[in-house]
Amino acid sequence: MIRGKTVFVTGGAGFIGSTIVGHLVDGNQVIVYDNLSRNALEDKPFRNHPNLRLVQGDVLDCASLERAAHGANLVIHCAAIAGIDTVIISPVRTMRVNMVGSANVLEAASKLPDCERVVCFSTSEVFGPYGFRSRESDRTVIGVVGEARWTYAVSKLAEEHLAMAYWKEKTLPAVVVRPFNIYGPGQVGEGALRTFIQRAILDEPIEIHGDGTQIRAWCYVDDMVDGIMLSLTHPRAVGESFNIGNARAITTIYGLANTIIRVLGSKSRIVFVRKDYADIELRVPAVDKARDLIGFEAKIDLEEGIRRTAEFYRQRIP
């Protein structure tokens, strides 16, 4: 339990960031630093909480970032350019925000006199197009240079190396987490599971890119937040990277669409459409390290997560 801290959350208005804020805001002072390009915070019941301060800013603005982070004990760096469609539109901004922005956050954190922990968000994409039971110690594999999709993975891998460098050289207590296909209520931006659920609720066709044989492990957002809380508090987390995912919730994209249709009693039909970008064919995490070192283990199974997520979106149908 985290109480009585000042927590600085970059990207705190995003999907995962705002969910983390919801878990912290009752017992702590929370500063959200976000450019509000994706704003899930505006729909949260705690958006006007007296312990919450929202600072609209960009992680590329180093001076603004340092001012906003002043006094923080804990730093959670969620801010990033993410989502394949967004990355393809602007690979240059993707690289700048994810690399330079992360460098700014780590430098700002290193100047805080009472910084107890910094958690940096990486991505499972650092394992490349094929990752089966990928371990944190496995070699990272990045795709072809020039393929826009991999600019995101490269930029996040650079952030990982920099976070570990700050720990080793400047003893900044940094932790890296690699989320594996996080979904749940309040997801904004891109996301196959969210899109499938929204279409299934309305009995609309569900589009699958490619042949649907791509394999994923899906992790409900509350489980992800549990992993973050452990990363913030467990003494064995410092200087480590952790896969945060649900190795039991595995299915193909085609299987996912069918499961959603069945669980929600939908009349949606499945439509296959052309895929014009590099995709991940296989991504399943090994989560032994997170379990053994800090006690993390996902609890929400896929069907229960689908039901909870669908209930959230049903309540928002006009």
C-alpha positions in Angstrom: 0.0 0.0 0.0 1.4 3.4 -1.0 0.3 6.2 1.3 1.5 9.8 1.9 3.7 10.1 -1.2 3.9 12.6 -4.0 3.6 10.7 -7.2 4.5 12.2 -10.6 2.9 10.4 -13.5 3.8 11.3 -17.1 1.1 10.2 -19.5 -1.2 10.0 -16.6 -4.3 11.0 -18.7 -3.8 7.9 -20.9 -5.5 4.5 -20.5 -3.0 2.8 -18.2 -1.8 6.0 -16.6 -5.2 7.2 -15.5 -6.0 3.7 -14.1 -2.8 3.9 -12.0 -3.8 7.4 -10.9 -7.2 6.0 -9.7 -5.4 3.5 -7.5 -3.2 6.1 -5.9 -5.1 9.4 -5.6 -7.0 8.7 -2.4 -3.9 8.3 -0.2 -1.3 10.4 -2.1 -0.7 13.6 -3.9 -0.7 12.8 -7.6 0.7 15.1 -10.3 -0.4 14.1 -13.8 1.8 15.5 -16.6 0.3 15.0 -20.0 -0.3 16.7 -23.4 -3.8 15.4 -23.4 -3.6 14.0 -26.9 -5.5 11.0 -25.5 -7.5 11.8 -22.5 -9.1 8.9 -20.5 -8.8 11.0 -17.3 -11.7 13.3 -18.3 -14.2 10.4 -17.9 -12.9 9.2 -14.5 -14.9 9.8 -11.4 -11.8 11.1 -9.6 -10.8 13.7 -12.3 -11.6 16.6 -9.8 -10.1 14.9 -6.7 -8.5 17.3 -4.4 -5.3 15.2 -4.3 -4.9 15.4 -8.1 -3.1 18.1 -10.0 -3.1 18.0 -13.8 -0.3 19.8 -15.6 -0.7 20.0 -19.4 2.8 19.7 -20.9 5.1 17.8 -23.2 7.9 15.5 -22.1 10.1 17.2 -24.8 9.9 20.4 -22.7 12.6 19.7 -20.1 12.2 22.9 -18.1 8.4 22.4 -17.8 8.9 18.8 -16.9 11.3 19.5 -14.1 9.1 22.2 -12.6 6.0 19.9 -12.6 8.0 17.0 -11.0 9.3 19.1 -8.1 8.8 17.4 -4.8 7.9 14.0 -6.1 8.9 10.8 -4.3 7.7 8.4 -6.9 7.9 8.8 -10.7 5.9 6.7 -13.2 6.8 7.3 -16.8 3.9 6.2 -19.0 4.1 9.0 -21.6 4.9 7.8 -25.1 3.9 7.7 -28.7 2.2 4.3 -29.2 -0.1 2.5 -31.5 0.9 1.2 -34.9 -1.3 3.7 -36.8 0.1 6.7 -34.9 3.7 5.5 -35.2 3.4 5.0 -39.0 2.0 8.6 -39.4 5.0 10.1 -37.6 8.0 7.9 -36.9 10.2 10.9 -36.3 8.0 12.2 -33.5 7.8 8.7 -32.1 11.5 8.4 -31.8 11.9 11.9 -30.3 9.2 11.6 -27.7 10.1 8.1 -26.7 13.9 8.6 -26.6 14.4 12.3 -25.8 11.3 12.6 -23.7 12.4 9.6 -21.6 15.9 11.0 -21.2 14.3 14.2 -19.9 12.1 12.3 -17.4 15.1 10.3 -16.1 17.2 13.4 -15.8 14.4 15.3 -14.0 14.0 12.3 -11.6 17.8 12.2 -10.9 17.6 15.8 -9.6 14.8 15.1 -7.2 16.2 15.1 -3.6 13.7 12.5 -2.3 13.1 10.2 -5.3 12.4 6.7 -4.0 11.5 4.9 -7.3 11.2 5.5 -11.0 9.1 3.1 -13.1 9.6 3.3 -16.9 7.2 1.7 -19.4 8.8 -0.2 -22.2 7.0 -2.6 -24.5 6.7 -6.3 -25.4 7.5 -5.3 -28.9 11.2 -5.3 -28.1 11.0 -9.1 -28.6 10.3 -8.6 -32.3 7.7 -10.4 -34.5 8.2 -13.8 -32.7 8.3 -14.1 -29.0 7.2 -17.3 -27.2 7.5 -17.3 -23.4 10.0 -14.4 -23.8 12.1 -13.8 -20.7 13.5 -10.5 -19.6 17.0 -11.8 -20.1 16.3 -13.0 -23.7 18.0 -11.1 -26.5 15.8 -8.3 -27.9 15.1 -8.6 -31.7 14.1 -5.6 -33.7 12.7 -5.8 -37.2 13.9 -4.4 -40.5 15.4 -0.8 -40.4 13.0 1.5 -42.2 9.9 -0.5 -41.3 7.9 2.1 -39.3 6.5 -0.4 -36.8 9.9 -1.0 -35.4 10.7 2.6 -34.7 8.5 2.3 -31.6 10.3 -0.8 -30.4 13.7 0.7 -30.9 12.8 3.9 -29.1 11.5 2.0 -26.1 14.5 -0.3 -26.0 16.7 2.9 -25.9 14.6 4.0 -22.9 15.3 0.7 -21.2 19.0 1.0 -21.6 19.0 4.6 -20.4 17.0 3.7 -17.3 19.4 1.0 -16.4 22.3 3.4 -17.1 20.9 5.9 -14.7 20.6 3.2 -12.0 24.2 1.9 -12.5 25.9 5.3 -13.0 23.8 7.6 -10.8 22.1 5.1 -8.5 18.6 6.3 -9.6 16.3 3.6 -8.3 14.8 2.7 -11.7 12.6 -0.2 -12.8 11.5 -1.1 -16.3 8.2 -2.8 -17.1 7.2 -4.4 -20.4 3.4 -4.6 -20.7 2.0 -7.4 -22.8 -1.3 -6.5 -24.6 -3.1 -4.6 -21.9 -6.8 -4.0 -22.2 -9.8 -3.0 -20.1 -12.3 -0.2 -19.3 -11.3 3.3 -20.4 -8.9 2.2 -23.2 -8.3 5.1 -25.6 -6.5 5.0 -28.9 -5.9 1.8 -30.7 -6.4 -1.7 -29.4 -7.9 -4.8 -31.0 -9.7 -6.1 -28.0 -11.4 -2.8 -27.2 -12.4 -2.4 -30.9 -13.8 -5.9 -31.1 -15.8 -5.5 -27.9 -17.3 -2.2 -29.0 -18.3 -3.7 -32.4 -19.7 -6.8 -30.7 -21.9 -4.8 -28.4 -23.5 -3.1 -31.4 -23.6 -6.4 -33.5 -21.3 -4.7 -36.1 -18.8 -6.6 -38.2 -15.5 -7.3 -36.5 -12.5 -6.7 -38.9 -9.4 -8.9 -38.5 -6.2 -7.8 -40.2 -4.6 -10.7 -42.1 -5.7 -14.3 -41.5 -6.2 -14.0 -37.7 -3.6 -16.6 -36.7 -1.5 -14.1 -34.8 -1.2 -15.2 -31.2 -1.3 -12.9 -28.2 -1.5 -13.1 -24.4 -4.0 -10.6 -23.0 -3.6 -8.9 -19.7 -6.4 -7.0 -17.9 -5.5 -3.5 -16.8 -6.1 -4.1 -13.1 -3.5 -6.8 -13.2 -1.1 -4.5 -14.9 -1.6 -1.9 -12.2 -0.9 -4.5 -9.5 2.5 -5.1 -11.3 3.2 -1.4 -11.2 2.4 -1.1 -7.5 4.8 -3.9 -6.8 7.5 -2.3 -9.0 7.1 0.9 -7.0 7.4 -0.7 -3.6 9.2 -4.0 -3.6 12.9 -3.6 -2.6 14.0 -6.3 -5.1 12.5 -4.5 -8.1 15.2 -1.8 -8.3 17.5 -2.1 -11.3 15.3 -4.9 -12.9 13.0 -5.2 -15.9 9.8 -7.2 -15.7 7.4 -8.7 -18.1 3.9 -7.7 -17.0 1.3 -9.9 -18.7 -1.0 -12.9 -18.3 0.6 -16.0 -19.7 -2.6 -18.0 -19.3 -4.9 -15.7 -21.4 -3.5 -16.8 -24.8 -5.5 -16.9 -28.1 -5.2 -16.2 -31.7 -6.8 -12.9 -33.0 -9.5 -15.0 -34.7 -10.1 -16.9 -31.5 -10.3 -13.7 -29.6 -13.0 -12.4 -31.9 -15.0 -15.6 -31.6 -14.6 -15.6 -27.8 -15.9 -12.0 -27.6 -18.9 -12.8 -29.8 -19.7 -15.9 -27.6 -19.2 -14.3 -24.2 -21.3 -11.2 -25.1 -24.0 -13.1 -27.1 -23.2 -10.9 -30.1 -24.5 -11.3 -33.6 -21.4 -9.7 -35.2 -19.8 -11.5 -38.1 -16.1 -11.7 -38.7 -14.5 -10.0 -41.7 -10.9 -10.4 -42.9 -9.2 -7.4 -44.3 -5.8 -6.8 -45.9 -2.8 -6.0 -43.6 -0.5 -3.3 -44.9 2.1 -3.2 -42.2 4.5 -5.6 -40.3 2.6 -7.5 -37.6 3.5 -9.6 -34.5 2.9 -13.2 -35.3 3.5 -14.6 -31.8 3.8 -12.9 -28.4 3.5 -14.7 -25.1 5.5 -13.6 -22.0 7.3 -15.7 -19.4 6.4 -14.1 -16.1 8.4 -16.2 -13.7 10.8 -13.4 -12.9 8.0 -11.0 -11.8 6.4 -13.7 -9.8 9.6 -14.9 -8.1 11.2 -11.5 -7.4 8.2 -9.2 -6.6 5.2 -11.6 -6.2 3.3 -10.5 -9.3 0.8 -12.8 -10.9 -2.2 -11.9 -13.1 -5.5 -12.9 -11.7 -8.2 -11.9 -14.2 -9.0 -14.5 -16.9 -9.8 -13.5 -20.5 -13.6 -14.1 -20.4 -14.0 -12.2 -17.1 -11.9 -9.3 -18.5 -14.1 -9.2 -21.6 -17.3 -9.0 -19.5 -15.9 -6.2 -17.3 -14.7 -4.2 -20.3 -18.0 -4.7 -22.2 -20.0 -3.5 -19.2 -17.9 -0.3 -19.2 -18.6 0.4 -22.9 -22.3 -0.6 -22.7 -22.8 2.2 -20.2 -21.5 4.7 -22.7 -23.6 3.8 -25.7 -25.8 6.9 -26.5 
